[in-house]
Amino acid sequence: MSADSAYLSGRHAVVTGGGRGIGAAIASELARLGARLTLMGRDSAVLDRHAATLRTGGGVGADVTTVRCDVADEAAVAAAFAQARKASGDPFVLVNNAGQAEGGLFSEISRAVWDRLIAVNLTGAYLCIQQVLPAMIAAREGRVVNIASTAGLKGYARMTAYSASKHGLVGLTRALAQETAKHGVTVNAVCPGYTEDTAMVKQAVDNLVAGRGVTPEEALKMITRINPRGSLIRPEEVANAVGWLCSAEAAAVNGQSIAVAGGEVI
């Protein structure tokens, strides 16, 4: 890691889904590293609460802007990034964290659910990258980090639509990295395993309750046992990986899908 603990000082970083869970932890880490932040999400109240914490908590005093945005809405994405650029300039970092999870047997997944998960988890990343990539290429520098999932590296029963969307995000990452490498822009994916206080854990618990008739407490223990270290991933552990990918030392790391999963995926 860079000896400079504020190596993102003066850099603009956009985090979608930045108000809670993994996104909030990523925002906190990038703020610690000195970034000017734009937090995007659908719930303004959630975004504003976390922004207030970043501005006043831990002595960070972060420069934070919040913008309400549904990443599946192309017009809303364009407007949100225009607002972000006006406030803080062209982004050096884009973290595509916004996502949704929903499960059930494949035969039970409606077309509406399928379309929504693809729209949010995959098309949303595409739309956001479109907004930042031209300026990154012109500047010959930039970091795009897509928050995928171990579901993008392996399959999970009763999570077909979610797994498909995350596999697509990993594919997008790998292909786009080939195009941007010569321009000084890296594109990587971070693939968390089951992580505390996230929609994927809640959905997995619900799936086990419905599919196996266990209690929520029993379901959570079953999910936790999947991880070889016997504990869920902490959002801060995912955030640390993102922070490192944004450093100068990670400039040669490109097109990778980094599992933050305690050994679940090898």
C-alpha positions in Angstrom: 0.0 0.0 0.0 1.2 3.5 -0.7 3.1 5.3 2.0 0.8 8.2 1.3 -2.4 7.4 3.3 -4.3 10.0 1.4 -3.3 9.1 -2.1 -6.8 9.9 -3.4 -6.6 13.5 -2.1 -8.2 15.8 -4.6 -9.6 12.9 -6.7 -13.3 12.6 -7.4 -14.8 9.2 -6.6 -18.4 8.1 -7.4 -19.9 5.3 -5.5 -23.3 4.0 -6.5 -25.4 2.4 -3.8 -23.2 4.3 -1.5 -25.5 4.8 1.5 -25.6 1.4 3.2 -23.8 -1.9 3.5 -20.8 -2.5 1.3 -21.3 0.8 -0.6 -21.2 2.8 2.7 -18.0 1.0 3.8 -16.4 1.7 0.4 -17.4 5.4 0.6 -15.9 5.5 4.1 -12.6 4.0 2.9 -12.3 6.3 -0.1 -13.0 9.3 2.2 -10.2 8.1 4.5 -7.9 8.0 1.5 -8.8 11.7 0.7 -11.3 11.4 -2.1 -14.0 13.9 -2.9 -17.1 11.8 -3.0 -20.3 11.6 -4.8 -22.7 9.0 -3.3 -25.5 7.9 -5.6 -28.6 5.8 -4.7 -32.4 5.7 -4.8 -32.9 6.7 -1.2 -31.9 10.3 -0.5 -32.4 10.0 3.2 -30.0 7.0 3.5 -27.4 8.8 1.3 -27.7 12.0 3.3 -27.2 10.2 6.7 -24.1 8.5 5.6 -22.8 11.7 4.0 -23.3 13.5 7.3 -21.3 10.8 9.0 -18.4 11.1 6.6 -18.4 14.9 6.9 -18.2 14.8 10.7 -17.1 11.4 11.8 -13.7 10.1 12.6 -12.0 13.4 11.9 -12.2 12.7 8.2 -14.2 15.9 7.3 -14.9 14.4 3.8 -16.1 16.5 0.9 -19.3 14.6 0.0 -22.1 15.2 -2.5 -25.2 13.1 -2.7 -27.3 12.5 -5.8 -30.5 10.5 -6.0 -30.2 8.1 -9.0 -31.8 4.9 -10.2 -28.9 3.3 -12.1 -31.3 1.3 -14.3 -32.8 4.6 -15.7 -30.6 6.0 -18.5 -31.9 9.5 -18.3 -31.5 9.6 -14.5 -27.9 8.3 -14.8 -27.0 11.0 -17.3 -28.5 13.7 -15.1 -26.9 12.4 -11.9 -23.4 12.3 -13.4 -23.9 15.8 -14.9 -24.6 17.0 -11.4 -21.7 15.1 -10.0 -19.3 16.6 -12.6 -20.6 20.1 -11.9 -19.9 19.7 -8.2 -16.6 17.8 -8.2 -15.2 17.5 -11.7 -14.6 14.4 -13.8 -14.4 11.2 -11.7 -11.1 9.4 -11.3 -12.8 6.5 -9.6 -16.2 4.9 -10.3 -17.4 2.1 -8.0 -20.4 0.3 -9.4 -21.9 -1.0 -6.2 -25.6 -0.5 -6.7 -27.3 -3.9 -6.9 -30.3 -6.0 -6.1 -30.8 -9.6 -5.1 -33.8 -11.8 -5.4 -34.1 -15.6 -5.4 -36.3 -18.6 -5.9 -36.4 -21.7 -8.1 -35.7 -21.0 -11.7 -39.3 -22.0 -12.6 -40.5 -19.3 -10.2 -38.4 -16.4 -11.5 -40.7 -14.1 -13.5 -39.6 -12.2 -16.5 -40.1 -9.0 -14.5 -37.7 -10.1 -11.8 -35.1 -11.3 -14.4 -35.3 -8.0 -16.3 -35.0 -6.0 -13.1 -31.9 -7.8 -11.8 -30.2 -7.6 -15.2 -31.1 -3.9 -15.5 -29.8 -2.9 -12.1 -26.8 -5.2 -11.7 -25.5 -5.2 -15.2 -27.0 -2.5 -17.4 -26.7 0.0 -14.5 -22.9 -0.6 -14.5 -22.8 -0.2 -18.3 -24.7 3.1 -18.1 -22.5 4.5 -15.3 -19.3 3.5 -17.1 -20.5 5.2 -20.2 -20.7 8.5 -18.2 -17.1 8.4 -16.9 -15.0 6.5 -19.5 -14.5 9.2 -22.2 -13.0 11.7 -19.6 -10.8 8.9 -18.1 -9.5 7.9 -21.5 -8.8 11.6 -22.4 -6.9 12.0 -19.1 -5.2 8.7 -19.5 -6.0 7.6 -16.0 -8.9 6.2 -14.0 -10.2 3.4 -12.0 -13.5 1.5 -12.5 -14.3 -1.1 -9.9 -17.4 -3.2 -10.3 -18.8 -4.9 -7.2 -19.8 -8.3 -8.5 -20.1 -11.4 -6.2 -18.9 -14.9 -5.7 -22.2 -15.6 -7.5 -20.4 -14.1 -10.6 -17.7 -16.8 -10.3 -19.8 -19.8 -9.4 -23.5 -20.8 -9.3 -25.8 -20.6 -6.4 -29.1 -22.7 -6.3 -32.2 -20.5 -6.3 -30.2 -17.5 -7.4 -30.2 -17.9 -11.2 -31.1 -14.4 -12.2 -28.7 -12.8 -9.7 -25.9 -15.2 -10.7 -26.5 -14.5 -14.4 -26.3 -10.7 -13.8 -23.1 -11.0 -11.8 -21.5 -13.3 -14.3 -22.4 -10.7 -16.9 -20.7 -8.0 -14.8 -17.5 -10.1 -14.5 -17.6 -10.6 -18.3 -18.0 -6.9 -18.9 -15.1 -6.2 -16.6 -12.8 -8.6 -18.4 -13.7 -7.4 -21.8 -13.6 -3.7 -21.1 -10.2 -4.0 -19.4 -8.8 -5.1 -22.7 -10.0 -1.9 -24.4 -8.9 0.5 -21.7 -5.5 -0.8 -20.7 -3.6 1.2 -23.3 -5.3 4.4 -22.0 -4.1 4.1 -18.4 -7.6 3.1 -17.1 -8.1 -0.1 -15.1 -11.3 -2.0 -14.8 -11.6 -4.7 -12.1 -14.3 -6.5 -10.2 -14.4 -7.3 -6.5 -16.4 -10.4 -5.8 -17.5 -10.6 -2.1 -18.7 -13.8 -0.5 -21.7 -13.7 1.9 -21.2 -10.3 3.6 -22.8 -9.0 6.8 -25.9 -6.8 6.5 -26.4 -7.2 2.7 -29.3 -8.1 0.5 -27.6 -11.3 -0.7 -27.4 -12.7 2.8 -31.0 -11.8 3.5 -32.1 -13.4 0.2 -30.0 -16.5 1.0 -31.6 -16.8 4.4 -35.0 -16.4 2.9 -34.2 -19.1 0.3 -33.1 -21.6 2.9 -36.1 -20.9 5.1 -38.4 -21.5 2.1 -36.5 -24.4 0.6 -35.5 -26.3 3.7 -37.9 -25.3 6.3 -35.2 -24.1 8.8 -35.4 -21.1 11.0 -33.7 -17.8 10.0 -31.1 -18.4 12.7 -30.4 -21.9 11.4 -30.2 -20.6 7.9 -27.7 -17.9 8.8 -25.5 -20.6 10.5 -25.7 -22.7 7.3 -24.5 -19.7 5.2 -21.7 -18.9 7.6 -20.4 -22.4 7.4 -19.9 -22.0 3.6 -17.0 -19.7 4.4 -13.8 -21.8 5.3 -13.0 -19.3 8.0 -16.4 -19.8 9.6 -17.6 -16.2 9.5 -19.2 -13.8 7.1 -17.2 -11.2 5.2 -17.2 -7.7 6.7 -18.1 -4.8 4.4 -14.8 -3.1 5.5 -12.9 -6.0 4.0 -14.5 -5.5 0.7 -13.8 -1.7 1.0 -10.1 -2.3 1.6 -9.8 -4.3 -1.6 -11.5 -1.4 -3.5 -9.2 1.1 -1.9 -6.1 -0.8 -2.9 -7.3 -1.1 -6.5 -7.5 2.7 -6.6 -3.9 3.1 -5.6 -0.9 3.7 -7.9 0.5 0.3 -6.8 -2.4 -1.4 -8.4 -1.9 0.2 -11.8 -0.9 -3.1 -13.4 -3.9 -5.0 -11.9 -6.5 -5.0 -14.7 -9.4 -7.2 -15.8 -9.3 -9.1 -12.6 -12.2 -10.6 -10.5 -10.9 -10.6 -7.0 -12.8 -12.8 -4.6 -13.0 -11.4 -1.1 -14.5 -14.6 0.3 -12.2 -16.1 2.9 -11.3 -19.0 0.6 -14.8 -20.0 -0.5 -13.7 -19.5 -4.2 -10.2 -20.7 -5.2 
